[in-house]
Amino acid sequence: MFVISNLIYAIALVLRIIISLESFCIIVSAILSWIPLRGSFSYFCYSMAELINRPVRKLIPPLGPIDIAPVVSILILIFTDAFVVRSLFDLAEVLR
């Protein structure tokens, strides 16, 4: 059972890293949207942020000049981390 436990633990760890990277890119993309700076780093952050912002914008359109999609996206990522990833960590501990 320890092999399955280690696999679940590794999956949870990778998911946590991906969620952290995605949250960072959403925040950086929102900040860089105010600055007319374009480069490979800003394009990377924008592309990563749009993976989750685009579906959120379809559900919640911008309110005039204010786009709340990044805030909702980060809340979704926080929930995913707190619920799904934490549950996987707990499951891995129980299986040990």
N, CA, C and O atoms as a GROMACS GRO file, in nm:
protein
  384
    1MET      N    1   0.081  -0.120   0.000
    1MET     CA    2   0.000   0.000   0.000
    1MET      C    3   0.085   0.126   0.000
    1MET      O    4   0.038   0.233  -0.038
    2PHE      N    5   0.210   0.114   0.043
    2PHE     CA    6   0.294   0.233   0.049
    2PHE      C    7   0.325   0.288  -0.089
    2PHE      O    8   0.351   0.407  -0.104
    3VAL      N    9   0.324   0.202  -0.192
    3VAL     CA   10   0.349   0.250  -0.328
    3VAL      C   11   0.233   0.338  -0.374
    3VAL      O   12   0.254   0.444  -0.432
    4ILE      N   13   0.112   0.293  -0.347
    4ILE     CA   14  -0.006   0.374  -0.384
    4ILE      C   15  -0.008   0.503  -0.304
    4ILE      O   16  -0.042   0.609  -0.356
    5SER      N   17   0.029   0.494  -0.177
    5SER     CA   18   0.035   0.612  -0.092
    5SER      C   19   0.136   0.713  -0.146
    5SER      O   20   0.108   0.833  -0.152
    6ASN      N   21   0.253   0.666  -0.186
    6ASN     CA   22   0.354   0.756  -0.242
    6ASN      C   23   0.309   0.815  -0.374
    6ASN      O   24   0.338   0.932  -0.403
    7LEU      N   25   0.237   0.737  -0.456
    7LEU     CA   26   0.185   0.789  -0.583
    7LEU      C   27   0.083   0.900  -0.558
    7LEU      O   28   0.088   1.004  -0.623
    8ILE      N   29  -0.009   0.877  -0.466
    8ILE     CA   30  -0.111   0.979  -0.434
    8ILE      C   31  -0.045   1.103  -0.376
    8ILE      O   32  -0.085   1.215  -0.408
    9TYR      N   33   0.055   1.084  -0.291
    9TYR     CA   34   0.127   1.197  -0.233
    9TYR      C   35   0.198   1.278  -0.343
    9TYR      O   36   0.195   1.401  -0.341
   10ALA      N   37   0.261   1.209  -0.438
   10ALA     CA   38   0.330   1.277  -0.548
   10ALA      C   39   0.232   1.353  -0.637
   10ALA      O   40   0.261   1.464  -0.681
   11ILE      N   41   0.117   1.295  -0.663
   11ILE     CA   42   0.015   1.363  -0.744
   11ILE      C   43  -0.033   1.489  -0.673
   11ILE      O   44  -0.048   1.594  -0.735
   12ALA      N   45  -0.056   1.478  -0.542
   12ALA     CA   46  -0.099   1.596  -0.465
   12ALA      C   47   0.007   1.704  -0.465
   12ALA      O   48  -0.024   1.822  -0.475
   13LEU      N   49   0.133   1.664  -0.454
   13LEU     CA   50   0.242   1.761  -0.454
   13LEU      C   51   0.253   1.833  -0.589
   13LEU      O   52   0.272   1.954  -0.593
   14VAL      N   53   0.240   1.758  -0.698
   14VAL     CA   54   0.245   1.819  -0.831
   14VAL      C   55   0.127   1.913  -0.851
   14VAL      O   56   0.142   2.022  -0.907
   15LEU      N   57   0.009   1.872  -0.806
   15LEU     CA   58  -0.108   1.960  -0.817
   15LEU      C   59  -0.089   2.089  -0.738
   15LEU      O   60  -0.128   2.196  -0.783
   16ARG      N   61  -0.030   2.078  -0.619
   16ARG     CA   62  -0.006   2.198  -0.538
   16ARG      C   63   0.091   2.293  -0.609
   16ARG      O   64   0.071   2.414  -0.606
   17ILE      N   65   0.195   2.239  -0.672
   17ILE     CA   66   0.291   2.323  -0.745
   17ILE      C   67   0.223   2.389  -0.864
   17ILE      O   68   0.246   2.507  -0.890
   18ILE      N   69   0.140   2.315  -0.936
   18ILE     CA   70   0.069   2.372  -1.052
   18ILE      C   71  -0.027   2.482  -1.006
   18ILE      O   72  -0.036   2.586  -1.072
   19ILE      N   73  -0.097   2.460  -0.897
   19ILE     CA   74  -0.190   2.562  -0.845
   19ILE      C   75  -0.114   2.686  -0.802
   19ILE      O   76  -0.160   2.798  -0.827
   20SER      N   77   0.001   2.669  -0.738
   20SER     CA   78   0.081   2.785  -0.698
   20SER      C   79   0.132   2.862  -0.818
   20SER      O   80   0.130   2.985  -0.818
   21LEU      N   81   0.179   2.791  -0.920
   21LEU     CA   82   0.227   2.857  -1.042
   21LEU      C   83   0.113   2.931  -1.112
   21LEU      O   84   0.131   3.043  -1.159
   22GLU      N   85  -0.002   2.868  -1.118
   22GLU     CA   86  -0.117   2.931  -1.183
   22GLU      C   87  -0.162   3.056  -1.106
   22GLU      O   88  -0.193   3.158  -1.167
   23SER      N   89  -0.164   3.049  -0.974
   23SER     CA   90  -0.200   3.166  -0.893
   23SER      C   91  -0.100   3.280  -0.914
   23SER      O   92  -0.140   3.396  -0.928
   24PHE      N   93   0.027   3.247  -0.915
   24PHE     CA   94   0.131   3.348  -0.940
   24PHE      C   95   0.112   3.413  -1.077
   24PHE      O   96   0.121   3.535  -1.090
   25CYS      N   97   0.085   3.332  -1.179
   25CYS     CA   98   0.067   3.387  -1.314
   25CYS      C   99  -0.058   3.474  -1.324
   25CYS      O  100  -0.057   3.573  -1.396
   26ILE      N  101  -0.164   3.438  -1.254
   26ILE     CA  102  -0.285   3.520  -1.255
   26ILE      C  103  -0.257   3.656  -1.192
   26ILE      O  104  -0.299   3.759  -1.246
   27ILE      N  105  -0.187   3.657  -1.079
   27ILE     CA  106  -0.156   3.783  -1.012
   27ILE      C  107  -0.064   3.869  -1.098
   27ILE      O  108  -0.087   3.989  -1.113
   28VAL      N  109   0.041   3.810  -1.153
   28VAL     CA  110   0.136   3.884  -1.237
   28VAL      C  111   0.067   3.935  -1.363
   28VAL      O  112   0.091   4.048  -1.406
   29SER      N  113  -0.018   3.852  -1.422
   29SER     CA  114  -0.089   3.895  -1.543
   29SER      C  115  -0.182   4.012  -1.514
   29SER      O  116  -0.194   4.104  -1.595
   30ALA      N  117  -0.249   4.010  -1.398
   30ALA     CA  118  -0.337   4.121  -1.362
   30ALA      C  119  -0.257   4.249  -1.340
   30ALA      O  120  -0.301   4.357  -1.380
   31ILE      N  121  -0.141   4.238  -1.278
   31ILE     CA  122  -0.057   4.357  -1.255
   31ILE      C  123   0.000   4.408  -1.387
   31ILE      O  124   0.002   4.528  -1.412
   32LEU      N  125   0.046   4.315  -1.472
   32LEU     CA  126   0.106   4.357  -1.599
   32LEU      C  127   0.003   4.408  -1.699
   32LEU      O  128   0.039   4.470  -1.799
   33SER      N  129  -0.125   4.384  -1.673
   33SER     CA  130  -0.227   4.437  -1.764
   33SER      C  131  -0.237   4.588  -1.753
   33SER      O  132  -0.291   4.652  -1.844
   34TRP      N  133  -0.187   4.647  -1.646
   34TRP     CA  134  -0.188   4.792  -1.629
   34TRP      C  135  -0.066   4.857  -1.690
   34TRP      O  136  -0.064   4.979  -1.709
   35ILE      N  137   0.036   4.778  -1.721
   35ILE     CA  138   0.162   4.830  -1.773
   35ILE      C  139   0.176   4.787  -1.919
   35ILE      O  140   0.160   4.669  -1.949
   36PRO      N  141   0.205   4.879  -2.009
   36PRO     CA  142   0.217   4.840  -2.150
   36PRO      C  143   0.352   4.772  -2.180
   36PRO      O  144   0.421   4.808  -2.276
   37LEU      N  145   0.388   4.675  -2.099
   37LEU     CA  146   0.514   4.603  -2.115
   37LEU      C  147   0.483   4.466  -2.175
   37LEU      O  148   0.405   4.389  -2.119
   38ARG      N  149   0.544   4.436  -2.287
   38ARG     CA  150   0.521   4.307  -2.350
   38ARG      C  151   0.654   4.239  -2.373
   38ARG      O  152   0.748   4.299  -2.426
   39GLY      N  153   0.661   4.116  -2.334
   39GLY     CA  154   0.780   4.036  -2.352
   39GLY      C  155   0.743   3.890  -2.336
   39GLY      O  156   0.626   3.855  -2.320
   40SER      N  157   0.843   3.804  -2.338
   40SER     CA  158   0.815   3.661  -2.330
   40SER      C  159   0.760   3.622  -2.192
   40SER      O  160   0.674   3.535  -2.181
   41PHE      N  161   0.811   3.687  -2.085
   41PHE     CA  162   0.761   3.655  -1.952
   41PHE      C  163   0.615   3.698  -1.936
   41PHE      O  164   0.534   3.622  -1.882
   42SER      N  165   0.581   3.817  -1.981
   42SER     CA  166   0.443   3.863  -1.968
   42SER      C  167   0.350   3.780  -2.056
   42SER      O  168   0.236   3.753  -2.017
   43TYR      N  169   0.397   3.739  -2.172
   43TYR     CA  170   0.315   3.653  -2.259
   43TYR      C  171   0.293   3.517  -2.193
   43TYR      O  172   0.183   3.462  -2.199
   44PHE      N  173   0.398   3.462  -2.130
   44PHE     CA  174   0.385   3.334  -2.060
   44PHE      C  175   0.284   3.344  -1.947
   44PHE      O  176   0.197   3.258  -1.933
   45CYS      N  177   0.294   3.449  -1.867
   45CYS     CA  178   0.201   3.467  -1.755
   45CYS      C  179   0.058   3.487  -1.804
   45CYS      O  180  -0.036   3.434  -1.747
   46TYR      N  181   0.043   3.564  -1.911
   46TYR     CA  182  -0.090   3.587  -1.968
   46TYR      C  183  -0.150   3.456  -2.020
   46TYR      O  184  -0.267   3.428  -1.998
   47SER      N  185  -0.069   3.378  -2.089
   47SER     CA  186  -0.117   3.251  -2.144
   47SER      C  187  -0.157   3.154  -2.034
   47SER      O  188  -0.260   3.087  -2.043
   48MET      N  189  -0.076   3.148  -1.929
   48MET     CA  190  -0.108   3.059  -1.817
   48MET      C  191  -0.234   3.107  -1.744
   48MET      O  192  -0.317   3.025  -1.705
   49ALA      N  193  -0.247   3.236  -1.725
   49ALA     CA  194  -0.363   3.290  -1.654
   49ALA      C  195  -0.491   3.269  -1.734
   49ALA      O  196  -0.597   3.246  -1.677
   50GLU      N  197  -0.481   3.276  -1.865
   50GLU     CA  198  -0.600   3.261  -1.949
   50GLU      C  199  -0.655   3.119  -1.948
   50GLU      O  200  -0.770   3.097  -1.986
   51LEU      N  201  -0.574   3.021  -1.905
   51LEU     CA  202  -0.624   2.884  -1.897
   51LEU      C  203  -0.744   2.874  -1.802
   51LEU      O  204  -0.836   2.796  -1.826
   52ILE      N  205  -0.741   2.951  -1.696
   52ILE     CA  206  -0.852   2.948  -1.601
   52ILE      C  207  -0.940   3.074  -1.610
   52ILE      O  208  -1.059   3.068  -1.580
   53ASN      N  209  -0.882   3.186  -1.652
   53ASN     CA  210  -0.961   3.310  -1.661
   53ASN      C  211  -1.064   3.305  -1.774
   53ASN      O  212  -1.174   3.358  -1.758
   54ARG      N  213  -1.032   3.243  -1.885
   54ARG     CA  214  -1.123   3.240  -1.999
   54ARG      C  215  -1.256   3.172  -1.965
   54ARG      O  216  -1.362   3.228  -1.994
   55PRO      N  217  -1.255   3.052  -1.905
   55PRO     CA  218  -1.385   2.992  -1.868
   55PRO      C  219  -1.461   3.072  -1.762
   55PRO      O  220  -1.584   3.077  -1.763
   56VAL      N  221  -1.386   3.136  -1.671
   56VAL     CA  222  -1.452   3.217  -1.569
   56VAL      C  223  -1.517   3.339  -1.632
   56VAL      O  224  -1.626   3.379  -1.592
   57ARG      N  225  -1.451   3.399  -1.732
   57ARG     CA  226  -1.508   3.516  -1.800
   57ARG      C  227  -1.635   3.480  -1.877
   57ARG      O  228  -1.723   3.565  -1.894
   58LYS      N  229  -1.645   3.356  -1.924
   58LYS     CA  230  -1.768   3.314  -1.992
   58LYS      C  231  -1.884   3.307  -1.894
   58LYS      O  232  -1.998   3.337  -1.930
   59LEU      N  233  -1.855   3.269  -1.770
   59LEU     CA  234  -1.961   3.262  -1.669
   59LEU      C  235  -1.990   3.398  -1.606
   59LEU      O  236  -2.106   3.432  -1.582
   60ILE      N  237  -1.884   3.475  -1.580
   60ILE     CA  238  -1.899   3.606  -1.516
   60ILE      C  239  -1.834   3.711  -1.606
   60ILE      O  240  -1.712   3.727  -1.602
   61PRO      N  241  -1.912   3.781  -1.687
   61PRO     CA  242  -1.852   3.881  -1.775
   61PRO      C  243  -1.797   4.000  -1.695
   61PRO      O  244  -1.837   4.020  -1.580
   62PRO      N  245  -1.706   4.078  -1.755
   62PRO     CA  246  -1.652   4.195  -1.685
   62PRO      C  247  -1.762   4.294  -1.648
   62PRO      O  248  -1.858   4.313  -1.722
   63LEU      N  249  -1.746   4.356  -1.532
   63LEU     CA  250  -1.842   4.456  -1.485
   63LEU      C  251  -1.791   4.593  -1.526
   63LEU      O  252  -1.726   4.662  -1.447
   64GLY      N  253  -1.822   4.634  -1.647
   64GLY     CA  254  -1.771   4.761  -1.699
   64GLY      C  255  -1.621   4.750  -1.721
   64GLY      O  256  -1.574   4.657  -1.787
   65PRO      N  257  -1.545   4.844  -1.666
   65PRO     CA  258  -1.400   4.838  -1.684
   65PRO      C  259  -1.331   4.745  -1.585
   65PRO      O  260  -1.210   4.725  -1.592
   66ILE      N  261  -1.408   4.687  -1.491
   66ILE     CA  262  -1.350   4.601  -1.388
   66ILE      C  263  -1.372   4.456  -1.424
   66ILE      O  264  -1.485   4.412  -1.446
   67ASP      N  265  -1.262   4.381  -1.430
   67ASP     CA  266  -1.267   4.238  -1.459
   67ASP      C  267  -1.241   4.163  -1.329
   67ASP      O  268  -1.131   4.169  -1.274
   68ILE      N  269  -1.343   4.093  -1.281
   68ILE     CA  270  -1.326   4.020  -1.156
   68ILE      C  271  -1.290   3.873  -1.179
   68ILE      O  272  -1.284   3.795  -1.084
   69ALA      N  273  -1.265   3.836  -1.303
   69ALA     CA  274  -1.228   3.697  -1.334
   69ALA      C  275  -1.102   3.653  -1.261
   69ALA      O  276  -1.098   3.540  -1.212
   70PRO      N  277  -0.996   3.736  -1.251
   70PRO     CA  278  -0.878   3.690  -1.175
   70PRO      C  279  -0.908   3.662  -1.029
   70PRO      O  280  -0.853   3.568  -0.971
   71VAL      N  281  -0.994   3.742  -0.968
   71VAL     CA  282  -1.028   3.720  -0.827
   71VAL      C  283  -1.105   3.588  -0.811
   71VAL      O  284  -1.076   3.509  -0.721
   72VAL      N  285  -1.201   3.566  -0.898
   72VAL     CA  286  -1.279   3.443  -0.892
   72VAL      C  287  -1.190   3.322  -0.924
   72VAL      O  288  -1.204   3.217  -0.862
   73SER      N  289  -1.099   3.338  -1.018
   73SER     CA  290  -1.007   3.230  -1.053
   73SER      C  291  -0.918   3.193  -0.935
   73SER      O  292  -0.896   3.074  -0.908
   74ILE      N  293  -0.867   3.292  -0.865
   74ILE     CA  294  -0.782   3.264  -0.749
   74ILE      C  295  -0.864   3.198  -0.638
   74ILE      O  296  -0.814   3.110  -0.568
   75LEU      N  297  -0.988   3.240  -0.619
   75LEU     CA  298  -1.074   3.176  -0.520
   75LEU      C  299  -1.099   3.030  -0.555
   75LEU      O  300  -1.101   2.944  -0.467
   76ILE      N  301  -1.119   3.001  -0.683
   76ILE     CA  302  -1.136   2.862  -0.728
   76ILE      C  303  -1.010   2.781  -0.701
   76ILE      O  304  -1.018   2.667  -0.656
   77LEU      N  305  -0.894   2.840  -0.727
   77LEU     CA  306  -0.768   2.770  -0.703
   77LEU      C  307  -0.746   2.747  -0.554
   77LEU      O  308  -0.696   2.641  -0.515
   78ILE      N  309  -0.781   2.843  -0.470
   78ILE     CA  310  -0.768   2.826  -0.325
   78ILE      C  311  -0.859   2.713  -0.277
   78ILE      O  312  -0.818   2.631  -0.195
   79PHE      N  313  -0.981   2.710  -0.327
   79PHE     CA  314  -1.073   2.603  -0.290
   79PHE      C  315  -1.019   2.468  -0.336
   79PHE      O  316  -1.024   2.370  -0.261
   80THR      N  317  -0.968   2.462  -0.458
   80THR     CA  318  -0.914   2.336  -0.510
   80THR      C  319  -0.796   2.290  -0.425
   80THR      O  320  -0.783   2.171  -0.396
   81ASP      N  321  -0.711   2.382  -0.387
   81ASP     CA  322  -0.597   2.346  -0.304
   81ASP      C  323  -0.642   2.300  -0.166
   81ASP      O  324  -0.592   2.199  -0.114
   82ALA      N  325  -0.734   2.372  -0.106
   82ALA     CA  326  -0.777   2.340   0.029
   82ALA      C  327  -0.860   2.211   0.034
   82ALA      O  328  -0.854   2.139   0.134
   83PHE      N  329  -0.935   2.183  -0.069
   83PHE     CA  330  -1.023   2.066  -0.065
   83PHE      C  331  -0.961   1.945  -0.133
   83PHE      O  332  -0.940   1.842  -0.068
   84VAL      N  333  -0.931   1.955  -0.260
   84VAL     CA  334  -0.885   1.839  -0.337
   84VAL      C  335  -0.743   1.799  -0.297
   84VAL      O  336  -0.718   1.682  -0.264
   85VAL      N  337  -0.651   1.894  -0.300
   85VAL     CA  338  -0.511   1.861  -0.272
   85VAL      C  339  -0.495   1.816  -0.128
   85VAL      O  340  -0.425   1.718  -0.100
   86ARG      N  341  -0.558   1.886  -0.036
   86ARG     CA  342  -0.548   1.846   0.105
   86ARG      C  343  -0.609   1.709   0.128
   86ARG      O  344  -0.558   1.631   0.208
   87SER      N  345  -0.718   1.678   0.058
   87SER     CA  346  -0.779   1.545   0.069
   87SER      C  347  -0.686   1.437   0.016
   87SER      O  348  -0.679   1.328   0.073
   88LEU      N  349  -0.614   1.466  -0.091
   88LEU     CA  350  -0.518   1.369  -0.143
   88LEU      C  351  -0.402   1.348  -0.046
   88LEU      O  352  -0.358   1.235  -0.027
   89PHE      N  353  -0.354   1.456   0.016
   89PHE     CA  354  -0.249   1.441   0.117
   89PHE      C  355  -0.298   1.356   0.235
   89PHE      O  356  -0.226   1.269   0.283
   90ASP      N  357  -0.420   1.382   0.280
   90ASP     CA  358  -0.475   1.305   0.392
   90ASP      C  359  -0.494   1.158   0.355
   90ASP      O  360  -0.468   1.069   0.436
   91LEU      N  361  -0.539   1.132   0.233
   91LEU     CA  362  -0.555   0.995   0.185
   91LEU      C  363  -0.421   0.923   0.179
   91LEU      O  364  -0.411   0.806   0.215
   92ALA      N  365  -0.319   0.992   0.135
   92ALA     CA  366  -0.186   0.932   0.130
   92ALA      C  367  -0.135   0.899   0.270
   92ALA      O  368  -0.069   0.798   0.290
   93GLU      N  369  -0.166   0.983   0.367
   93GLU     CA  370  -0.125   0.955   0.505
   93GLU      C  371  -0.200   0.836   0.563
   93GLU      O  372  -0.141   0.756   0.636
   94VAL      N  373  -0.328   0.823   0.531
   94VAL     CA  374  -0.408   0.712   0.583
   94VAL      C  375  -0.359   0.579   0.523
   94VAL      O  376  -0.359   0.477   0.592
   95LEU      N  377  -0.319   0.580   0.397
   95LEU     CA  378  -0.275   0.458   0.331
   95LEU      C  379  -0.137   0.412   0.374
   95LEU      O  380  -0.098   0.299   0.344
   96ARG      N  381  -0.063   0.495   0.443
   96ARG     CA  382   0.073   0.454   0.486
   96ARG      C  383   0.065   0.358   0.595
   96ARG      O  384   0.168   0.312   0.644
   0.00000   0.00000   0.00000
